[in-house]
Amino acid sequence: MSAPVLALTSGEPAGIGPDLILKLVCAQVPLAARIVAIGDPDLLALRAVQLGLEIELYVLAGSDEVPDSRPGMLPVWPVMLEAPVEPGQLEPANAGYVLAVLDRAIEACNQGQAQAMVTAPLHKGVIIEGGYPHFTGHTEYLRDACGREEVVMMLATRATNRELRVALATTHLPLRSVAEAISVDGLSRVLRILAHDLTRYFGVSQPRIAVCGLNPHAGEGGHLGREEIDTIIPALARLREEGLVLDGPLPADTLFTPRHLDEADAVLAMYHDQGLPVLKYAGFGRAANITLGLPIARTSVDHGTALDLAGSGNVDIGSLQVAIEMAIEMANASSIH
């Protein structure tokens, strides 16, 4: 079986996305995949000069076969910038470029040119300022582009002695909107996707999922909020009847302890900053963001655009390496099913 092709998006052009890709291909890291970057070749060539890296860029036509990876060589599917770029300086005119790069990766996966996509960080604010006011992030964009009603954002780290996976019931919402966004049907969809893709991609035959409550102390029997009683408990009861193995709802302040994590294949947090601070404390820079529920395999780094580091050479490719490892694992699993 030939090595899978991974499409690496270059993300926000003024950020560290281009730097990460360039540093990766110069790092002598053996890869069990063929990688191809998506972005403006001139941007990548200029950033390589700014970083003092010697890179051989190979601009590929859509029908060209992606060659085997080797250090210092970077195949590129070209997408052209809309405005000049300076490291660290956001330019709203390039918002469409960032989304065009993402669209090219989606197209490649849908057409079988790539078996997975790995995304460098983008900057939500500048995309909104660039004329896309409803943009909320990679996860939601991929959901809509792939025609899915629901997808699940999950971060995973291998930096500890256990593989910690944290999925989210809601993603990029203001905190005041979270409670209204949680419903029995919505939680049921998220947990079905999570359980299904833990088996599909990671070989967990009967996933055991620990579920956070929304409120402190998981609502304290209704005294600190009724969302557990009215929404979360009924959703879990429905899914247990379907055969899912679920613990909870558990207080989030005690769920993330060995007593519960040792028995869990994944944790479902109710909102972004309930679960992700714990995971990033455990393994920031050594974790990957994974979108579940898509027809394609997608991973990403666990950090942002780091505008202050762009062009400096002072970037850590650890999270990109983990994202690539997990994308390879997911691509290989998809080829079996």
C-alpha positions in Angstrom: 0.0 0.0 0.0 1.4 3.4 -1.0 1.9 6.1 1.6 -1.2 8.3 2.1 -1.1 11.8 0.8 -1.7 14.6 3.3 -2.7 18.0 2.2 -1.2 20.6 4.5 -2.9 24.0 4.4 -0.6 27.0 5.0 -3.2 28.9 7.1 -2.9 32.6 7.8 -0.1 33.8 5.5 1.1 36.4 8.1 1.3 33.8 10.8 3.5 30.8 11.5 1.6 28.3 9.3 4.1 28.7 6.4 7.0 28.6 8.9 5.8 25.3 10.4 5.5 23.6 7.0 8.9 24.8 5.9 10.6 23.8 9.1 9.0 20.4 9.0 10.4 19.5 5.6 13.9 20.6 6.7 13.7 18.7 10.0 14.9 15.3 8.8 11.7 13.8 10.3 10.8 10.5 8.7 7.2 10.5 7.6 5.0 7.6 6.7 3.1 9.8 4.3 3.5 12.0 1.2 2.9 15.6 2.1 1.9 18.4 -0.2 1.5 22.0 0.9 -1.3 24.2 -0.3 -0.6 27.9 -0.6 1.2 30.6 -2.7 4.6 29.2 -3.8 6.1 32.7 -3.8 5.1 33.2 -0.2 6.6 29.9 0.8 9.8 30.7 -1.2 10.2 34.1 0.4 9.5 32.9 3.9 12.1 30.2 3.4 14.6 32.9 2.6 13.6 34.9 5.6 14.1 31.8 7.8 17.4 30.9 6.2 16.1 27.5 5.0 17.1 25.8 1.8 13.9 24.4 0.2 13.2 22.8 -3.2 9.6 23.8 -4.1 7.8 21.6 -6.7 4.7 23.3 -8.0 2.2 20.5 -9.0 -0.6 20.6 -11.4 -3.8 19.0 -10.2 -3.2 15.8 -12.0 0.5 15.4 -11.0 1.3 12.6 -8.6 2.6 13.7 -5.2 6.1 12.4 -4.9 7.5 10.6 -1.9 8.6 12.9 0.9 12.3 13.7 1.5 14.0 16.3 3.6 14.2 19.8 2.0 11.7 19.1 -0.8 8.2 20.5 -0.7 5.5 19.8 -3.3 2.9 22.6 -3.5 -0.6 22.8 -4.9 -0.7 26.5 -5.7 -3.2 29.1 -4.6 -2.2 32.7 -5.2 -2.3 35.5 -2.6 -4.6 38.4 -3.1 -2.3 40.9 -1.4 1.4 41.1 -0.4 2.3 39.6 3.0 4.6 40.7 5.8 5.2 38.3 8.7 3.1 39.3 11.7 1.0 41.9 9.8 -2.6 40.8 9.1 -4.1 41.8 5.8 -7.9 41.4 5.5 -7.6 41.4 1.7 -6.1 37.9 2.0 -9.2 36.5 3.8 -10.5 34.9 0.6 -7.1 33.4 -0.1 -7.1 31.6 3.3 -10.5 30.1 2.5 -9.5 29.2 -1.0 -6.5 27.2 0.4 -9.0 25.4 2.7 -11.3 24.7 -0.2 -8.5 23.2 -2.2 -7.7 20.8 0.6 -11.4 19.8 0.9 -11.6 19.3 -2.8 -8.4 17.1 -2.8 -9.8 14.9 -0.1 -13.2 14.6 -1.7 -11.6 13.7 -5.1 -9.2 11.1 -3.6 -6.1 13.2 -4.4 -5.4 13.3 -0.6 -6.3 10.9 2.1 -6.3 13.5 4.9 -5.9 17.2 5.5 -3.8 18.9 8.1 -4.5 22.5 8.7 -2.2 25.3 9.9 -3.8 27.9 12.1 -5.9 30.7 10.6 -7.0 34.0 12.2 -10.8 34.2 12.6 -10.9 38.0 13.2 -9.1 39.0 10.0 -11.3 36.6 7.9 -14.4 38.3 9.4 -12.9 41.7 8.7 -12.1 40.6 5.2 -15.7 40.2 4.2 -16.8 36.9 5.8 -18.9 38.0 8.8 -20.3 34.6 9.5 -17.0 32.7 9.7 -16.5 31.1 13.1 -13.7 28.7 12.5 -12.2 25.7 10.7 -14.6 23.2 12.4 -17.8 24.9 11.3 -16.5 25.8 7.9 -15.6 22.1 7.2 -19.0 21.1 8.5 -20.9 23.3 6.1 -18.5 22.6 3.1 -19.1 18.9 3.6 -22.8 19.2 4.0 -23.0 17.8 7.6 -25.5 18.8 10.1 -23.2 18.1 13.0 -19.5 17.5 13.5 -17.4 17.2 16.7 -14.3 19.0 17.7 -11.9 16.8 19.6 -8.4 17.5 20.8 -6.0 14.7 21.7 -2.5 14.6 23.2 0.1 11.9 23.6 2.3 14.0 25.8 1.3 12.2 29.0 1.5 8.5 29.9 -2.1 8.2 28.6 -3.7 9.4 25.4 -6.1 12.1 26.6 -8.9 12.9 24.2 -11.4 15.8 24.9 -14.4 16.4 22.6 -16.7 19.4 22.8 -20.5 19.5 22.8 -20.3 23.1 21.7 -17.4 24.9 20.1 -16.9 28.6 19.4 -19.8 30.2 21.3 -19.9 33.0 23.8 -20.3 31.5 27.3 -23.8 33.1 27.8 -25.0 31.1 24.7 -23.8 27.7 25.8 -26.7 26.5 27.9 -29.3 27.3 25.2 -27.1 25.5 22.6 -27.2 22.2 24.5 -30.2 20.0 23.8 -31.1 16.3 24.1 -31.0 15.8 20.3 -27.8 17.8 19.9 -25.9 15.9 22.7 -27.2 12.6 21.2 -25.8 13.5 17.8 -22.4 14.5 19.2 -22.0 11.4 21.4 -23.0 9.1 18.5 -20.4 10.7 16.3 -17.8 10.6 19.0 -18.4 6.9 19.7 -18.5 6.0 16.0 -15.3 7.8 15.1 -13.4 6.5 18.1 -14.0 3.1 16.6 -13.6 4.2 12.9 -10.3 6.0 13.3 -8.7 4.8 16.5 -9.8 1.2 16.8 -11.6 1.5 20.1 -14.1 -1.4 19.9 -16.5 -0.2 22.6 -15.7 3.4 23.6 -16.2 4.5 27.1 -17.0 8.2 27.3 -16.9 10.4 30.4 -19.4 13.2 30.1 -19.0 16.5 32.0 -22.0 18.3 33.6 -22.6 21.9 32.5 -22.9 23.5 36.0 -20.6 23.4 39.0 -21.0 20.0 40.8 -23.0 18.8 37.8 -25.9 20.9 39.0 -25.9 19.8 42.6 -29.2 17.9 42.1 -30.8 21.0 40.5 -29.7 23.5 43.1 -27.0 24.9 40.8 -28.9 24.7 37.5 -31.3 22.2 35.8 -29.5 21.5 32.6 -28.2 18.2 33.9 -31.7 17.1 34.9 -33.6 18.4 32.0 -31.1 17.8 29.1 -27.9 15.9 29.8 -29.3 13.0 31.9 -32.1 12.3 29.4 -29.7 12.3 26.5 -27.4 9.9 28.2 -30.3 7.6 29.2 -31.4 7.5 25.5 -27.9 6.6 24.3 -27.3 4.0 26.9 -30.4 2.2 25.6 -28.6 2.2 22.2 -25.6 0.5 23.7 -23.2 3.5 24.3 -21.1 3.2 27.4 -21.3 6.6 29.1 -20.3 7.9 32.6 -21.9 11.0 33.8 -22.8 13.7 34.0 -19.8 14.2 36.2 -18.5 17.4 37.8 -15.8 18.8 35.5 -13.6 19.7 38.4 -13.2 16.1 39.5 -13.7 14.3 36.1 -10.1 15.1 35.0 -8.5 12.9 37.6 -7.0 9.5 37.2 -10.0 7.8 38.9 -12.2 8.7 35.9 -9.6 9.2 33.1 -8.1 5.8 33.6 -11.4 4.2 32.6 -12.3 6.6 29.7 -11.4 6.6 26.1 -12.6 10.2 25.7 -14.1 13.0 27.6 -17.0 15.1 26.4 -16.9 18.7 27.7 -19.9 20.9 27.4 -18.0 24.0 26.1 -14.6 25.1 24.8 -13.0 26.4 28.0 -14.3 23.6 30.2 -12.3 20.9 28.6 -9.5 22.4 26.6 -7.5 24.2 29.3 -7.0 20.8 31.0 -5.9 19.1 27.8 -3.5 21.9 26.8 -2.0 22.0 30.3 -1.4 18.3 29.9 0.2 18.5 26.5 0.2 21.9 24.8 2.4 21.8 21.7 2.1 18.1 21.6 -1.6 17.8 20.8 -3.8 17.8 17.7 -7.2 19.1 16.9 -9.4 16.5 15.1 -12.7 17.1 13.4 -15.0 14.0 13.8 -18.1 13.3 11.8 -16.7 14.4 8.4 -16.5 12.3 5.3 -12.8 13.2 5.2 -10.0 12.9 7.8 -8.9 16.3 9.2 -6.4 17.2 11.9 -4.9 20.5 12.9 -2.3 22.0 15.3 -3.4 22.9 18.9 -2.3 26.5 18.8 -2.9 29.8 17.0 -1.2 31.9 14.4 1.5 33.3 16.7 1.9 36.5 14.7 4.8 37.7 16.9 6.8 34.6 15.9 6.2 34.6 12.2 9.4 34.8 10.2 11.5 34.5 13.3 12.5 30.9 13.0 11.5 30.4 16.7 8.6 28.0 16.1 8.0 24.5 17.5 6.7 21.9 15.1 5.7 19.5 17.8 2.0 19.9 17.4 2.2 19.7 13.6 4.1 16.5 14.0 1.4 15.1 16.2 -1.3 16.3 13.8 0.5 14.6 11.0 0.9 11.3 13.0 -2.8 11.3 13.8 -3.8 12.2 10.2 -1.7 9.2 9.0 -3.4 6.9 11.5 -6.9 8.2 10.4 -6.1 7.9 6.7 -4.8 4.4 7.1 -7.9 3.4 9.1 -10.2 4.9 6.5 -8.5 2.8 3.8 -9.4 -0.4 5.7 -13.0 0.4 6.3 
